[in-house]
Amino acid sequence: MIKKLTKHGNSLALVIDRGVLELLDIDAETPLSIKTDGKCLIVTPAEGTARQKRFRAALDEGNRRYGKMLKRLA
């Protein structure tokens, strides 16, 4: 997907398509962390959000329920 920046006051904005927002479960209220590796712009939901807590809880539940089986499979 190729995107262009849009003028927004004295700044530039990157418009993210609704499908991508829905896929990543991001909305206008989601705090985002913006980083760069020198070549790429990396945008991720900020740590400590409700989404991150839900993910951790699901991961813990999966490990609790299936941890022994996964160890045997490994």
Backbone as CSV, one residue per row, in Angstrom:
resi,resn,N_x,N_y,N_z,CA_x,CA_y,CA_z,C_x,C_y,C_z
1,MET,0.846,-1.168,0.000,0.000,0.000,0.000,0.898,1.241,0.000
2,ILE,0.690,2.113,-0.917,1.434,3.365,-1.024,0.531,4.487,-0.515
3,LYS,1.051,5.310,0.386,0.288,6.414,0.951,1.070,7.712,0.777
4,LYS,0.363,8.826,0.765,0.981,10.146,0.741,0.589,10.879,2.014
5,LEU,1.466,11.758,2.479,1.158,12.569,3.641,0.183,13.666,3.245
6,THR,-0.665,14.057,4.180,-1.674,15.082,3.971,-1.344,16.288,4.830
7,LYS,-1.470,17.480,4.269,-1.220,18.706,5.022,-2.290,18.847,6.093
8,HIS,-1.855,19.124,7.335,-2.773,19.283,8.471,-2.255,20.451,9.306
9,GLY,-2.725,21.649,9.022,-2.201,22.844,9.684,-0.763,23.061,9.245
10,ASN,0.140,23.217,10.214,1.567,23.368,9.925,2.285,22.018,9.915
11,SER,1.562,20.932,10.029,2.149,19.601,10.103,1.708,18.758,8.916
12,LEU,2.197,17.536,8.889,1.770,16.544,7.901,1.140,15.378,8.645
13,ALA,0.119,14.757,8.049,-0.579,13.641,8.675,-0.571,12.440,7.738
14,LEU,-0.530,11.266,8.319,-0.645,10.020,7.563,-2.022,9.441,7.866
15,VAL,-2.854,9.315,6.864,-4.205,8.787,7.042,-4.126,7.267,6.917
16,ILE,-4.642,6.574,7.941,-4.625,5.114,7.964,-6.023,4.615,7.630
17,ASP,-6.119,3.724,6.665,-7.406,3.191,6.212,-8.134,2.456,7.333
18,ARG,-9.467,2.528,7.283,-10.297,1.906,8.310,-10.016,0.405,8.450
19,GLY,-9.798,-0.283,7.343,-9.520,-1.722,7.413,-8.283,-2.037,8.229
20,VAL,-7.253,-1.242,8.087,-6.022,-1.438,8.862,-6.276,-1.131,10.332
21,LEU,-7.022,-0.056,10.592,-7.355,0.291,11.978,-8.140,-0.831,12.651
22,GLU,-9.109,-1.396,11.946,-9.907,-2.485,12.504,-9.065,-3.733,12.721
23,LEU,-8.189,-4.032,11.784,-7.318,-5.196,11.916,-6.436,-5.101,13.151
24,LEU,-5.928,-3.904,13.425,-5.039,-3.693,14.562,-5.769,-3.293,15.834
25,ASP,-7.102,-3.172,15.759,-7.923,-2.778,16.901,-7.461,-1.432,17.467
26,ILE,-7.286,-0.461,16.571,-6.863,0.886,16.932,-7.979,1.857,16.558
27,ASP,-8.237,2.829,17.437,-9.194,3.887,17.101,-8.581,5.235,17.468
28,ALA,-9.370,6.296,17.372,-8.865,7.649,17.613,-8.403,7.845,19.055
29,GLU,-8.876,7.017,19.978,-8.521,7.152,21.391,-7.312,6.309,21.796
30,THR,-6.826,5.440,20.917,-5.702,4.555,21.245,-4.399,5.345,21.273
31,PRO,-3.687,5.346,22.426,-2.384,6.017,22.450,-1.375,5.198,21.635
32,LEU,-0.601,5.874,20.803,0.343,5.189,19.933,1.780,5.574,20.291
33,SER,2.671,4.620,20.159,4.097,4.846,20.328,4.710,4.916,18.933
34,ILE,5.480,5.969,18.667,6.093,6.145,17.360,7.604,6.107,17.520
35,LYS,8.248,5.187,16.796,9.700,4.997,16.859,10.247,4.951,15.440
36,THR,11.546,5.040,15.316,12.186,4.860,14.017,13.471,4.069,14.219
37,ASP,13.845,3.318,13.199,15.130,2.612,13.214,16.121,3.325,12.300
38,GLY,15.787,4.521,11.894,16.641,5.292,11.000,16.162,5.258,9.556
39,LYS,15.410,4.233,9.189,14.883,4.110,7.827,13.366,3.949,7.815
40,CYS,12.842,3.324,8.847,11.420,3.004,8.897,10.757,3.708,10.072
41,LEU,9.501,4.034,9.898,8.675,4.584,10.960,7.884,3.423,11.541
42,ILE,7.943,3.241,12.848,7.287,2.122,13.513,6.229,2.683,14.455
43,VAL,4.959,2.372,14.174,3.844,2.865,14.971,3.177,1.667,15.634
44,THR,3.124,1.669,16.969,2.518,0.577,17.720,1.646,1.147,18.833
45,PRO,0.648,0.391,19.290,-0.110,0.853,20.450,0.842,1.016,21.639
46,ALA,0.641,2.075,22.420,1.511,2.346,23.560,1.393,1.223,24.584
47,GLU,2.500,0.906,25.232,2.514,-0.142,26.261,1.595,0.252,27.413
48,GLY,1.046,-0.752,28.063,0.224,-0.502,29.238,-1.223,-0.163,28.910
49,THR,-1.608,-0.255,27.662,-2.991,0.036,27.299,-3.885,-1.136,27.683
50,ALA,-5.161,-0.915,27.630,-6.117,-1.980,27.935,-5.936,-3.144,26.969
51,ARG,-5.605,-2.829,25.712,-5.396,-3.881,24.710,-4.225,-4.780,25.112
52,GLN,-3.143,-4.165,25.585,-1.970,-4.925,26.008,-2.319,-5.796,27.216
53,LYS,-3.106,-5.274,28.134,-3.508,-6.043,29.312,-4.374,-7.231,28.918
54,ARG,-5.305,-7.027,27.958,-6.143,-8.136,27.478,-5.298,-9.213,26.815
55,PHE,-4.298,-8.790,26.029,-3.422,-9.745,25.367,-2.652,-10.558,26.397
56,ARG,-2.073,-9.891,27.379,-1.316,-10.591,28.431,-2.207,-11.571,29.187
57,ALA,-3.444,-11.154,29.491,-4.368,-12.031,30.206,-4.692,-13.266,29.364
58,ALA,-4.914,-13.081,28.065,-5.202,-14.221,27.179,-3.987,-15.142,27.076
59,LEU,-2.798,-14.558,26.996,-1.577,-15.352,26.930,-1.387,-16.164,28.213
60,ASP,-1.610,-15.534,29.365,-1.495,-16.241,30.644,-2.506,-17.376,30.747
61,GLU,-3.738,-17.119,30.304,-4.775,-18.151,30.345,-4.410,-19.322,29.423
62,GLY,-3.910,-19.020,28.226,-3.489,-20.078,27.306,-2.343,-20.904,27.877
63,ASN,-1.394,-20.241,28.512,-0.282,-20.959,29.134,-0.762,-21.813,30.305
64,ARG,-1.706,-21.282,31.068,-2.237,-22.044,32.194,-2.957,-23.299,31.711
65,ARG,-3.774,-23.128,30.660,-4.582,-24.252,30.182,-3.782,-25.255,29.356
66,TYR,-2.845,-24.760,28.532,-2.184,-25.631,27.563,-0.671,-25.693,27.719
67,GLY,-0.125,-25.106,28.781,1.323,-25.034,28.955,1.999,-26.396,28.950
68,LYS,1.474,-27.347,29.713,2.086,-28.676,29.774,2.070,-29.363,28.421
69,MET,0.956,-29.270,27.725,0.847,-29.888,26.400,1.835,-29.239,25.424
70,LEU,1.950,-27.927,25.465,2.871,-27.239,24.557,4.321,-27.616,24.848
71,LYS,4.667,-27.802,26.093,6.028,-28.239,26.437,6.312,-29.623,25.877
72,ARG,5.310,-30.518,25.977,5.497,-31.854,25.430,5.639,-31.825,23.913
73,LEU,4.885,-30.972,23.248,4.968,-30.856,21.801,6.312,-30.285,21.345
74,ALA,6.879,-29.419,22.167,8.167,-28.791,21.802,9.249,-29.826,21.914
